[in-house]
Amino acid sequence: MFKIKITYAYRINKLPEYIFAEIEQLLNEKKKEGIDIIPLGIGDPDLTTPDLIINELINQVKIPENQNYPSSKGEQDFREAVQKWYDVRFDLKFDANDEVTNLIGGKEGVANIARAFVNPGDIVLCPNPGYPVYENGATTLCDGKIHTIPLLKENNFLPDFGVIESDILKKTKLMYLNYPNNPTGAIATTKFLKEAVDIAEDYNFIIVYDNP
């Protein structure tokens, strides 16, 4: 028998249990008891995927070129389509070659962007309530410092930037925002978003806008 003792890296020990894994375990236990569960947490669709989409996916899989490794940046036509959508929707122009990348999913993006920009001791503004990855998967693993920005009913579940001290903002590297918001369902106004951009420009930090 091997006698190798494996220890986790110190950063892993800083992470709490993943709340969604705990909830999944509880749900599975209840299902085994025969209890019918209506899940209201994770955003799984309750409708089947339209046949039009399924059939197109099947057709695309059959194309030999699509069976190889894709470009690390994402395929050129995809990145150009993203840029075109932003141009039509928001009149926003940028370079599809350098300012668009593809992701496996949203979690990959919101977590790894912290690894690219957050150094030990940097402050990250995280909404509360909010997606646990903002704090645990991103900030904590980068040895950043979490500064919670509460989302309160009296403020329509929007952060009040006026209560954040200047000393905090000067040390901020990232701010996570998520609208339409999960879990409150709140919508961010154009006025609020302009205010967020202004304060990010004033204090030179990045807004990570997690738009579901």
Secondary structure as UniProt FT lines:
FT   HELIX           10..13
FT   HELIX           19..32
FT   TURN            33..34
FT   HELIX           51..61
FT   HELIX           64..67
FT   TURN            72..73
FT   HELIX           76..90
FT   TURN            96..98
FT   HELIX           106..117
FT   TURN            120..121
FT   STRAND          123..128
FT   HELIX           132..133
FT   HELIX           134..139
FT   HELIX           140..142
FT   STRAND          145..150
FT   HELIX           153..155
FT   TURN            156..157
FT   HELIX           161..163
FT   HELIX           166..170
FT   STRAND          172..177
FT   TURN            182..184
FT   HELIX           190..203
FT   STRAND          206..209
//
